[in-house]
Amino acid sequence: MNIRIRIGVAVLTSLVVIAGPTVADDKKKDAAPVSGTFTGNGQEAKLAFVSSKKSDFGKDNVTLIFTEKDHAKEKNPETAAMFNRCGSALIITVTPAGKVVGCQVCHQAHKKSGFNDIGTLETKDFKIADGKLTGQLTTNGVKETFGEKWEVKLTFEVKQP
């Protein structure tokens, strides 16, 4: 092989080795903004999308919108989630300290989908740092509200509004 070809191959190989982890890391960061379970009357919903917005209630509060289907193109994601246009959904409002002050449960297995329940859902390891909100949401087991059973055990990471 000619020396120029050998140098070219060596340079390309080095670039692939250097760029490879960066591509993998980027995919890893975007892979699972939401993981865990959300069940309604024993049926699991696969919440895969989460967004955040400044809450309409409380100047520093944040509303988190979790849905099964991508709600990014919706004019009003919160309304779309409430009316099951994005599959099953949770609409959660939290204080900067992570206290849940709003909780709307919209599970397609519920006859009374879209009910509010304050005091059942809580956050764990909630943090606001580096422009992100991270943490866990849990009901600490199956709960019943208005005759509807539900359970939440989710971990999330979302951009701060």
VMD Tcl script that builds the backbone (N, CA, C; Angstrom):
set m [mol new atoms 483]
animate dup $m
set s [atomselect $m all]
$s set {name element resname resid chain x y z} {
  {N N MET 1 A 0.830 -1.182 0.000}
  {CA C MET 1 A 0.000 0.000 0.000}
  {C C MET 1 A 0.871 1.240 0.000}
  {N N ASN 2 A 0.414 2.181 -0.681}
  {CA C ASN 2 A 1.078 3.471 -0.782}
  {C C ASN 2 A 0.982 4.190 0.573}
  {N N ILE 3 A 1.979 4.969 0.932}
  {CA C ILE 3 A 2.063 5.650 2.223}
  {C C ILE 3 A 0.895 6.617 2.427}
  {N N ARG 4 A 0.464 7.286 1.367}
  {CA C ARG 4 A -0.664 8.225 1.485}
  {C C ARG 4 A -1.952 7.491 1.845}
  {N N ILE 5 A -2.169 6.348 1.257}
  {CA C ILE 5 A -3.364 5.547 1.562}
  {C C ILE 5 A -3.308 5.082 3.014}
  {N N ARG 6 A -2.137 4.621 3.452}
  {CA C ARG 6 A -1.993 4.166 4.841}
  {C C ARG 6 A -2.289 5.307 5.825}
  {N N ILE 7 A -1.769 6.476 5.542}
  {CA C ILE 7 A -2.018 7.630 6.426}
  {C C ILE 7 A -3.506 7.974 6.422}
  {N N GLY 8 A -4.119 7.963 5.248}
  {CA C GLY 8 A -5.554 8.262 5.130}
  {C C GLY 8 A -6.398 7.276 5.925}
  {N N VAL 9 A -6.088 5.995 5.820}
  {CA C VAL 9 A -6.808 4.961 6.565}
  {C C VAL 9 A -6.615 5.170 8.068}
  {N N ALA 10 A -5.419 5.483 8.495}
  {CA C ALA 10 A -5.128 5.708 9.919}
  {C C ALA 10 A -5.907 6.906 10.443}
  {N N VAL 11 A -5.953 7.994 9.659}
  {CA C VAL 11 A -6.689 9.193 10.078}
  {C C VAL 11 A -8.181 8.886 10.183}
  {N N LEU 12 A -8.749 8.226 9.186}
  {CA C LEU 12 A -10.174 7.879 9.207}
  {C C LEU 12 A -10.501 6.956 10.377}
  {N N THR 13 A -9.670 5.980 10.628}
  {CA C THR 13 A -9.880 5.077 11.747}
  {C C THR 13 A -9.875 5.842 13.061}
  {N N SER 14 A -8.960 6.768 13.210}
  {CA C SER 14 A -8.891 7.585 14.425}
  {C C SER 14 A -10.151 8.419 14.596}
  {N N LEU 15 A -10.640 8.997 13.518}
  {CA C LEU 15 A -11.865 9.810 13.591}
  {C C LEU 15 A -13.067 8.969 13.996}
  {N N VAL 16 A -13.174 7.767 13.466}
  {CA C VAL 16 A -14.283 6.877 13.823}
  {C C VAL 16 A -14.216 6.515 15.304}
  {N N VAL 17 A -13.035 6.213 15.784}
  {CA C VAL 17 A -12.862 5.866 17.194}
  {C C VAL 17 A -13.219 7.050 18.085}
  {N N ILE 18 A -12.812 8.247 17.703}
  {CA C ILE 18 A -13.101 9.438 18.504}
  {C C ILE 18 A -14.580 9.791 18.438}
  {N N ALA 19 A -15.177 9.753 17.251}
  {CA C ALA 19 A -16.581 10.158 17.079}
  {C C ALA 19 A -17.551 9.103 17.578}
  {N N GLY 20 A -17.165 7.858 17.561}
  {CA C GLY 20 A -18.069 6.767 17.946}
  {C C GLY 20 A -18.726 6.952 19.299}
  {N N PRO 21 A -17.972 7.162 20.392}
  {CA C PRO 21 A -18.583 7.326 21.697}
  {C C PRO 21 A -19.503 8.543 21.788}
  {N N THR 22 A -19.185 9.605 21.075}
  {CA C THR 22 A -20.022 10.796 21.110}
  {C C THR 22 A -21.403 10.486 20.549}
  {N N VAL 23 A -21.474 9.801 19.428}
  {CA C VAL 23 A -22.758 9.430 18.841}
  {C C VAL 23 A -23.523 8.527 19.798}
  {N N ALA 24 A -22.866 7.552 20.370}
  {CA C ALA 24 A -23.522 6.644 21.311}
  {C C ALA 24 A -24.010 7.394 22.543}
  {N N ASP 25 A -23.186 8.324 23.059}
  {CA C ASP 25 A -23.589 9.089 24.230}
  {C C ASP 25 A -24.808 9.945 23.934}
  {N N ASP 26 A -24.856 10.571 22.739}
  {CA C ASP 26 A -26.008 11.384 22.372}
  {C C ASP 26 A -27.272 10.541 22.327}
  {N N LYS 27 A -27.196 9.351 21.752}
  {CA C LYS 27 A -28.360 8.469 21.699}
  {C C LYS 27 A -28.766 8.061 23.105}
  {N N LYS 28 A -27.807 7.794 23.957}
  {CA C LYS 28 A -28.083 7.383 25.329}
  {C C LYS 28 A -28.816 8.497 26.081}
  {N N LYS 29 A -28.390 9.742 25.903}
  {CA C LYS 29 A -29.016 10.865 26.586}
  {C C LYS 29 A -30.467 11.033 26.177}
  {N N ASP 30 A -30.771 10.814 24.893}
  {CA C ASP 30 A -32.115 11.022 24.383}
  {C C ASP 30 A -32.966 9.760 24.414}
  {N N ALA 31 A -32.411 8.656 24.834}
  {CA C ALA 31 A -33.096 7.377 24.705}
  {C C ALA 31 A -34.343 7.246 25.567}
  {N N ALA 32 A -34.308 7.644 26.823}
  {CA C ALA 32 A -35.446 7.372 27.697}
  {C C ALA 32 A -35.722 8.530 28.649}
  {N N PRO 33 A -36.421 9.561 28.178}
  {CA C PRO 33 A -36.743 10.649 29.093}
  {C C PRO 33 A -37.743 10.202 30.165}
  {N N VAL 34 A -38.467 9.110 29.880}
  {CA C VAL 34 A -39.428 8.552 30.833}
  {C C VAL 34 A -39.245 7.044 30.855}
  {N N SER 35 A -39.183 6.472 32.052}
  {CA C SER 35 A -39.161 5.014 32.173}
  {C C SER 35 A -39.948 4.630 33.416}
  {N N GLY 36 A -40.436 3.407 33.420}
  {CA C GLY 36 A -41.202 2.929 34.561}
  {C C GLY 36 A -42.612 2.544 34.146}
  {N N THR 37 A -43.528 2.536 35.125}
  {CA C THR 37 A -44.876 2.067 34.844}
  {C C THR 37 A -45.949 3.067 35.263}
  {N N PHE 38 A -47.044 3.019 34.519}
  {CA C PHE 38 A -48.261 3.773 34.810}
  {C C PHE 38 A -49.407 2.834 34.459}
  {N N THR 39 A -50.102 2.353 35.470}
  {CA C THR 39 A -51.200 1.417 35.219}
  {C C THR 39 A -52.529 2.022 35.639}
  {N N GLY 40 A -53.551 1.606 34.926}
  {CA C GLY 40 A -54.920 1.991 35.242}
  {C C GLY 40 A -55.784 0.754 35.194}
  {N N ASN 41 A -56.444 0.441 36.312}
  {CA C ASN 41 A -57.274 -0.759 36.405}
  {C C ASN 41 A -56.537 -1.994 35.886}
  {N N GLY 42 A -55.257 -2.086 36.239}
  {CA C GLY 42 A -54.440 -3.244 35.901}
  {C C GLY 42 A -53.830 -3.227 34.516}
  {N N GLN 43 A -54.150 -2.228 33.687}
  {CA C GLN 43 A -53.602 -2.153 32.331}
  {C C GLN 43 A -52.476 -1.126 32.285}
  {N N GLU 44 A -51.349 -1.535 31.708}
  {CA C GLU 44 A -50.197 -0.647 31.652}
  {C C GLU 44 A -50.278 0.304 30.458}
  {N N ALA 45 A -49.904 1.537 30.698}
  {CA C ALA 45 A -49.735 2.534 29.633}
  {C C ALA 45 A -48.237 2.768 29.501}
  {N N LYS 46 A -47.767 2.888 28.293}
  {CA C LYS 46 A -46.337 3.092 28.033}
  {C C LYS 46 A -46.062 4.584 27.830}
  {N N LEU 47 A -45.898 5.301 28.936}
  {CA C LEU 47 A -45.570 6.716 28.822}
  {C C LEU 47 A -44.141 6.837 28.311}
  {N N ALA 48 A -43.982 7.517 27.185}
  {CA C ALA 48 A -42.672 7.615 26.556}
  {C C ALA 48 A -42.227 9.055 26.334}
  {N N PHE 49 A -43.137 10.009 26.491}
  {CA C PHE 49 A -42.821 11.406 26.194}
  {C C PHE 49 A -43.137 12.282 27.398}
  {N N VAL 50 A -42.280 13.260 27.618}
  {CA C VAL 50 A -42.496 14.216 28.707}
  {C C VAL 50 A -42.052 15.594 28.238}
  {N N SER 51 A -42.832 16.587 28.628}
  {CA C SER 51 A -42.450 17.972 28.370}
  {C C SER 51 A -42.746 18.767 29.634}
  {N N SER 52 A -42.208 19.962 29.686}
  {CA C SER 52 A -42.451 20.817 30.851}
  {C C SER 52 A -42.834 22.208 30.385}
  {N N LYS 53 A -43.614 22.877 31.206}
  {CA C LYS 53 A -43.979 24.260 30.928}
  {C C LYS 53 A -44.165 24.975 32.250}
  {N N LYS 54 A -44.050 26.283 32.212}
  {CA C LYS 54 A -44.323 27.044 33.421}
  {C C LYS 54 A -45.792 26.850 33.766}
  {N N SER 55 A -46.055 26.635 35.030}
  {CA C SER 55 A -47.419 26.383 35.470}
  {C C SER 55 A -48.262 27.647 35.404}
  {N N ASP 56 A -49.540 27.459 35.165}
  {CA C ASP 56 A -50.494 28.567 35.197}
  {C C ASP 56 A -50.808 28.959 36.638}
  {N N PHE 57 A -50.444 28.101 37.581}
  {CA C PHE 57 A -50.742 28.320 38.999}
  {C C PHE 57 A -49.454 28.315 39.810}
  {N N GLY 58 A -49.097 29.426 40.351}
  {CA C GLY 58 A -47.850 29.541 41.118}
  {C C GLY 58 A -46.716 29.923 40.197}
  {N N LYS 59 A -46.117 31.095 40.447}
  {CA C LYS 59 A -45.152 31.632 39.485}
  {C C LYS 59 A -43.915 30.768 39.268}
  {N N ASP 60 A -43.506 29.987 40.248}
  {CA C ASP 60 A -42.307 29.165 40.091}
  {C C ASP 60 A -42.620 27.688 39.848}
  {N N ASN 61 A -43.895 27.325 39.867}
  {CA C ASN 61 A -44.276 25.924 39.667}
  {C C ASN 61 A -44.102 25.517 38.207}
  {N N VAL 62 A -43.941 24.208 38.006}
  {CA C VAL 62 A -43.749 23.649 36.672}
  {C C VAL 62 A -44.790 22.555 36.450}
  {N N THR 63 A -45.366 22.530 35.251}
  {CA C THR 63 A -46.284 21.460 34.867}
  {C C THR 63 A -45.540 20.491 33.969}
  {N N LEU 64 A -45.598 19.217 34.327}
  {CA C LEU 64 A -44.982 18.143 33.553}
  {C C LEU 64 A -46.090 17.390 32.843}
  {N N ILE 65 A -45.924 17.162 31.555}
  {CA C ILE 65 A -46.928 16.459 30.762}
  {C C ILE 65 A -46.298 15.172 30.242}
  {N N PHE 66 A -46.818 14.040 30.712}
  {CA C PHE 66 A -46.343 12.711 30.321}
  {C C PHE 66 A -47.403 12.085 29.413}
  {N N THR 67 A -47.007 11.566 28.242}
  {CA C THR 67 A -47.959 10.947 27.324}
  {C C THR 67 A -47.380 9.697 26.664}
  {N N GLU 68 A -48.282 8.886 26.135}
  {CA C GLU 68 A -47.869 7.703 25.382}
  {C C GLU 68 A -47.394 8.075 23.979}
  {N N LYS 69 A -48.103 9.019 23.360}
  {CA C LYS 69 A -47.773 9.450 22.001}
  {C C LYS 69 A -47.122 10.828 22.063}
  {N N ASP 70 A -46.286 11.105 21.085}
  {CA C ASP 70 A -45.559 12.371 21.046}
  {C C ASP 70 A -46.536 13.552 20.969}
  {N N HIS 71 A -46.435 14.450 21.912}
  {CA C HIS 71 A -47.323 15.612 21.956}
  {C C HIS 71 A -46.611 16.910 21.566}
  {N N ALA 72 A -45.412 16.804 21.036}
  {CA C ALA 72 A -44.588 17.974 20.719}
  {C C ALA 72 A -45.217 18.883 19.659}
  {N N LYS 73 A -45.986 18.331 18.748}
  {CA C LYS 73 A -46.560 19.144 17.666}
  {C C LYS 73 A -47.942 19.689 18.018}
  {N N GLU 74 A -48.451 19.350 19.177}
  {CA C GLU 74 A -49.766 19.849 19.605}
  {C C GLU 74 A -49.670 21.333 19.947}
  {N N LYS 75 A -50.692 22.104 19.557}
  {CA C LYS 75 A -50.732 23.530 19.907}
  {C C LYS 75 A -50.781 23.700 21.415}
  {N N ASN 76 A -51.591 22.889 22.068}
  {CA C ASN 76 A -51.706 22.915 23.521}
  {C C ASN 76 A -51.567 21.480 24.034}
  {N N PRO 77 A -50.341 21.048 24.336}
  {CA C PRO 77 A -50.109 19.666 24.762}
  {C C PRO 77 A -50.914 19.268 25.999}
  {N N GLU 78 A -51.114 20.204 26.912}
  {CA C GLU 78 A -51.853 19.891 28.135}
  {C C GLU 78 A -53.302 19.517 27.815}
  {N N THR 79 A -53.946 20.279 26.964}
  {CA C THR 79 A -55.326 19.984 26.570}
  {C C THR 79 A -55.382 18.677 25.784}
  {N N ALA 80 A -54.453 18.475 24.868}
  {CA C ALA 80 A -54.405 17.231 24.094}
  {C C ALA 80 A -54.274 16.023 25.019}
  {N N ALA 81 A -53.437 16.155 26.049}
  {CA C ALA 81 A -53.251 15.060 27.012}
  {C C ALA 81 A -54.537 14.823 27.811}
  {N N MET 82 A -55.188 15.890 28.230}
  {CA C MET 82 A -56.425 15.770 29.017}
  {C C MET 82 A -57.511 15.006 28.274}
  {N N PHE 83 A -57.573 15.201 26.964}
  {CA C PHE 83 A -58.630 14.585 26.171}
  {C C PHE 83 A -58.158 13.338 25.423}
  {N N ASN 84 A -57.094 12.707 25.934}
  {CA C ASN 84 A -56.578 11.435 25.423}
  {C C ASN 84 A -56.198 11.457 23.947}
  {N N ARG 85 A -55.857 12.616 23.405}
  {CA C ARG 85 A -55.428 12.677 22.008}
  {C C ARG 85 A -53.993 12.166 21.854}
  {N N CYS 86 A -53.314 11.977 22.979}
  {CA C CYS 86 A -51.932 11.488 22.957}
  {C C CYS 86 A -51.817 10.176 23.723}
  {N N GLY 87 A -52.909 9.426 23.777}
  {CA C GLY 87 A -52.938 8.200 24.554}
  {C C GLY 87 A -53.110 8.516 26.025}
  {N N SER 88 A -52.812 7.570 26.865}
  {CA C SER 88 A -52.886 7.800 28.307}
  {C C SER 88 A -51.876 8.862 28.699}
  {N N ALA 89 A -52.185 9.604 29.779}
  {CA C ALA 89 A -51.319 10.717 30.145}
  {C C ALA 89 A -51.400 11.026 31.631}
  {N N LEU 90 A -50.370 11.691 32.109}
  {CA C LEU 90 A -50.349 12.276 33.448}
  {C C LEU 90 A -49.964 13.741 33.279}
  {N N ILE 91 A -50.680 14.606 33.966}
  {CA C ILE 91 A -50.363 16.030 33.953}
  {C C ILE 91 A -50.101 16.410 35.406}
  {N N ILE 92 A -48.853 16.707 35.703}
  {CA C ILE 92 A -48.406 16.893 37.085}
  {C C ILE 92 A -47.833 18.296 37.256}
  {N N THR 93 A -48.238 18.982 38.309}
  {CA C THR 93 A -47.665 20.286 38.631}
  {C C THR 93 A -46.869 20.144 39.915}
  {N N VAL 94 A -45.623 20.627 39.872}
  {CA C VAL 94 A -44.733 20.524 41.030}
  {C C VAL 94 A -44.166 21.894 41.388}
  {N N THR 95 A -43.854 22.046 42.673}
  {CA C THR 95 A -43.175 23.247 43.153}
  {C C THR 95 A -41.681 23.081 42.881}
  {N N PRO 96 A -40.888 24.146 43.023}
  {CA C PRO 96 A -39.437 24.008 42.837}
  {C C PRO 96 A -38.805 23.001 43.806}
  {N N ALA 97 A -39.456 22.745 44.939}
  {CA C ALA 97 A -38.943 21.768 45.894}
  {C C ALA 97 A -39.387 20.343 45.549}
  {N N GLY 98 A -40.238 20.197 44.522}
  {CA C GLY 98 A -40.675 18.872 44.103}
  {C C GLY 98 A -41.992 18.411 44.702}
  {N N LYS 99 A -42.678 19.261 45.433}
  {CA C LYS 99 A -43.975 18.876 46.000}
  {C C LYS 99 A -45.026 18.882 44.894}
  {N N VAL 100 A -45.786 17.787 44.804}
  {CA C VAL 100 A -46.843 17.675 43.801}
  {C C VAL 100 A -48.050 18.479 44.287}
  {N N VAL 101 A -48.425 19.511 43.508}
  {CA C VAL 101 A -49.563 20.357 43.867}
  {C C VAL 101 A -50.688 20.260 42.838}
  {N N GLY 102 A -50.481 19.442 41.817}
  {CA C GLY 102 A -51.506 19.192 40.810}
  {C C GLY 102 A -51.268 17.843 40.173}
  {N N CYS 103 A -52.333 17.059 40.017}
  {CA C CYS 103 A -52.178 15.720 39.445}
  {C C CYS 103 A -53.457 15.351 38.705}
  {N N GLN 104 A -53.381 15.285 37.382}
  {CA C GLN 104 A -54.510 14.849 36.579}
  {C C GLN 104 A -54.149 13.508 35.954}
  {N N VAL 105 A -54.990 12.514 36.202}
  {CA C VAL 105 A -54.748 11.148 35.757}
  {C C VAL 105 A -55.667 10.851 34.574}
  {N N CYS 106 A -55.077 10.591 33.410}
  {CA C CYS 106 A -55.833 10.365 32.176}
  {C C CYS 106 A -55.415 9.016 31.589}
  {N N HIS 107 A -55.991 7.942 32.096}
  {CA C HIS 107 A -55.642 6.602 31.627}
  {C C HIS 107 A -56.796 6.051 30.803}
  {N N GLN 108 A -56.488 5.500 29.646}
  {CA C GLN 108 A -57.532 5.024 28.742}
  {C C GLN 108 A -58.311 3.835 29.293}
  {N N ALA 109 A -57.792 3.167 30.306}
  {CA C ALA 109 A -58.516 2.050 30.916}
  {C C ALA 109 A -59.508 2.525 31.982}
  {N N HIS 110 A -59.481 3.794 32.309}
  {CA C HIS 110 A -60.395 4.338 33.317}
  {C C HIS 110 A -61.689 4.821 32.675}
  {N N LYS 111 A -62.805 4.497 33.298}
  {CA C LYS 111 A -64.097 5.012 32.829}
  {C C LYS 111 A -64.204 6.499 33.151}
  {N N LYS 112 A -63.601 6.905 34.263}
  {CA C LYS 112 A -63.618 8.306 34.695}
  {C C LYS 112 A -62.251 8.937 34.445}
  {N N SER 113 A -61.747 8.779 33.246}
  {CA C SER 113 A -60.424 9.298 32.908}
  {C C SER 113 A -60.410 10.811 32.991}
  {N N GLY 114 A -59.296 11.329 33.478}
  {CA C GLY 114 A -59.139 12.769 33.595}
  {C C GLY 114 A -59.438 13.289 34.989}
  {N N PHE 115 A -59.426 12.398 35.972}
  {CA C PHE 115 A -59.708 12.856 37.334}
  {C C PHE 115 A -58.473 13.480 37.974}
  {N N ASN 116 A -58.731 14.333 38.951}
  {CA C ASN 116 A -57.670 14.979 39.727}
  {C C ASN 116 A -57.499 14.255 41.047}
  {N N ASP 117 A -56.272 14.144 41.488}
  {CA C ASP 117 A -55.981 13.519 42.767}
  {C C ASP 117 A -54.762 14.203 43.379}
  {N N ILE 118 A -54.997 14.975 44.399}
  {CA C ILE 118 A -53.905 15.669 45.084}
  {C C ILE 118 A -53.593 14.901 46.364}
  {N N GLY 119 A -52.312 14.686 46.616}
  {CA C GLY 119 A -51.915 14.042 47.856}
  {C C GLY 119 A -51.539 12.584 47.722}
  {N N THR 120 A -51.805 11.970 46.574}
  {CA C THR 120 A -51.470 10.557 46.381}
  {C C THR 120 A -50.102 10.383 45.742}
  {N N LEU 121 A -49.793 11.205 44.768}
  {CA C LEU 121 A -48.544 11.101 44.029}
  {C C LEU 121 A -47.470 11.954 44.700}
  {N N GLU 122 A -46.252 11.442 44.749}
  {CA C GLU 122 A -45.151 12.210 45.320}
  {C C GLU 122 A -43.905 12.035 44.473}
  {N N THR 123 A -42.978 12.989 44.636}
  {CA C THR 123 A -41.701 12.892 43.942}
  {C C THR 123 A -40.646 12.345 44.889}
  {N N LYS 124 A -39.636 11.751 44.292}
  {CA C LYS 124 A -38.446 11.310 45.026}
  {C C LYS 124 A -37.244 11.753 44.213}
  {N N ASP 125 A -36.183 12.122 44.888}
  {CA C ASP 125 A -34.939 12.545 44.233}
  {C C ASP 125 A -35.179 13.636 43.188}
  {N N PHE 126 A -36.104 14.531 43.441}
  {CA C PHE 126 A -36.424 15.601 42.504}
  {C C PHE 126 A -35.321 16.653 42.519}
  {N N LYS 127 A -34.844 17.030 41.314}
  {CA C LYS 127 A -33.778 18.014 41.207}
  {C C LYS 127 A -34.025 18.932 40.012}
  {N N ILE 128 A -33.647 20.182 40.208}
  {CA C ILE 128 A -33.596 21.134 39.104}
  {C C ILE 128 A -32.142 21.585 39.031}
  {N N ALA 129 A -31.470 21.192 37.964}
  {CA C ALA 129 A -30.050 21.530 37.803}
  {C C ALA 129 A -29.671 21.441 36.332}
  {N N ASP 130 A -28.722 22.268 35.935}
  {CA C ASP 130 A -28.182 22.244 34.573}
  {C C ASP 130 A -29.280 22.344 33.514}
  {N N GLY 131 A -30.338 23.095 33.800}
  {CA C GLY 131 A -31.413 23.288 32.833}
  {C C GLY 131 A -32.349 22.106 32.685}
  {N N LYS 132 A -32.303 21.163 33.634}
  {CA C LYS 132 A -33.145 19.962 33.564}
  {C C LYS 132 A -33.899 19.747 34.864}
  {N N LEU 133 A -35.027 19.083 34.757}
  {CA C LEU 133 A -35.761 18.582 35.918}
  {C C LEU 133 A -35.647 17.065 35.873}
  {N N THR 134 A -35.241 16.457 36.973}
  {CA C THR 134 A -35.112 15.006 37.037}
  {C C THR 134 A -35.741 14.504 38.327}
  {N N GLY 135 A -36.129 13.259 38.316}
  {CA C GLY 135 A -36.659 12.672 39.539}
  {C C GLY 135 A -37.510 11.458 39.257}
  {N N GLN 136 A -38.240 11.078 40.299}
  {CA C GLN 136 A -39.153 9.949 40.220}
  {C C GLN 136 A -40.516 10.395 40.709}
  {N N LEU 137 A -41.551 9.782 40.140}
  {CA C LEU 137 A -42.915 9.973 40.608}
  {C C LEU 137 A -43.426 8.630 41.069}
  {N N THR 138 A -44.107 8.602 42.214}
  {CA C THR 138 A -44.624 7.338 42.708}
  {C C THR 138 A -45.912 7.531 43.505}
  {N N THR 139 A -46.760 6.523 43.414}
  {CA C THR 139 A -47.953 6.462 44.255}
  {C C THR 139 A -47.701 5.555 45.456}
  {N N ASN 140 A -46.520 4.948 45.514}
  {CA C ASN 140 A -46.186 3.988 46.581}
  {C C ASN 140 A -47.202 2.852 46.633}
  {N N GLY 141 A -47.451 2.265 45.468}
  {CA C GLY 141 A -48.387 1.140 45.370}
  {C C GLY 141 A -49.653 1.536 44.629}
  {N N VAL 142 A -50.540 0.562 44.462}
  {CA C VAL 142 A -51.811 0.784 43.764}
  {C C VAL 142 A -52.727 1.628 44.650}
  {N N LYS 143 A -53.338 2.651 44.047}
  {CA C LYS 143 A -54.269 3.528 44.755}
  {C C LYS 143 A -55.625 3.465 44.067}
  {N N GLU 144 A -56.657 3.886 44.777}
  {CA C GLU 144 A -57.993 3.936 44.193}
  {C C GLU 144 A -58.563 5.331 44.388}
  {N N THR 145 A -59.027 5.915 43.290}
  {CA C THR 145 A -59.631 7.246 43.304}
  {C C THR 145 A -60.904 7.186 42.473}
  {N N PHE 146 A -62.022 7.579 43.062}
  {CA C PHE 146 A -63.318 7.558 42.377}
  {C C PHE 146 A -63.621 6.194 41.755}
  {N N GLY 147 A -63.212 5.120 42.432}
  {CA C GLY 147 A -63.462 3.768 41.950}
  {C C GLY 147 A -62.491 3.297 40.874}
  {N N GLU 148 A -61.513 4.116 40.531}
  {CA C GLU 148 A -60.519 3.765 39.509}
  {C C GLU 148 A -59.193 3.441 40.190}
  {N N LYS 149 A -58.617 2.284 39.852}
  {CA C LYS 149 A -57.324 1.899 40.411}
  {C C LYS 149 A -56.212 2.400 39.501}
  {N N TRP 150 A -55.119 2.878 40.135}
  {CA C TRP 150 A -53.991 3.372 39.366}
  {C C TRP 150 A -52.717 3.273 40.171}
  {N N GLU 151 A -51.607 3.194 39.445}
  {CA C GLU 151 A -50.295 3.135 40.082}
  {C C GLU 151 A -49.273 3.816 39.177}
  {N N VAL 152 A -48.367 4.542 39.799}
  {CA C VAL 152 A -47.308 5.238 39.073}
  {C C VAL 152 A -45.971 4.927 39.736}
  {N N LYS 153 A -44.994 4.545 38.919}
  {CA C LYS 153 A -43.593 4.389 39.313}
  {C C LYS 153 A -42.768 4.822 38.107}
  {N N LEU 154 A -42.502 6.113 38.010}
  {CA C LEU 154 A -41.805 6.657 36.846}
  {C C LEU 154 A -40.529 7.374 37.236}
  {N N THR 155 A -39.546 7.309 36.360}
  {CA C THR 155 A -38.329 8.098 36.447}
  {C C THR 155 A -38.318 8.985 35.209}
  {N N PHE 156 A -37.938 10.251 35.380}
  {CA C PHE 156 A -37.988 11.170 34.245}
  {C C PHE 156 A -36.830 12.147 34.246}
  {N N GLU 157 A -36.591 12.691 33.051}
  {CA C GLU 157 A -35.639 13.776 32.844}
  {C C GLU 157 A -36.211 14.633 31.725}
  {N N VAL 158 A -36.345 15.935 31.996}
  {CA C VAL 158 A -36.935 16.830 31.010}
  {C C VAL 158 A -36.256 18.193 31.086}
  {N N LYS 159 A -36.220 18.886 29.969}
  {CA C LYS 159 A -35.649 20.221 29.919}
  {C C LYS 159 A -36.500 21.169 30.768}
  {N N GLN 160 A -35.834 22.022 31.512}
  {CA C GLN 160 A -36.517 23.013 32.348}
  {C C GLN 160 A -37.175 24.058 31.439}
  {N N PRO 161 A -38.426 24.438 31.736}
  {CA C PRO 161 A -39.078 25.433 30.862}
  {C C PRO 161 A -38.445 26.804 30.960}
}
mol reanalyze $m
mol bondsrecalc $m
mol representation Tube
mol addrep $m
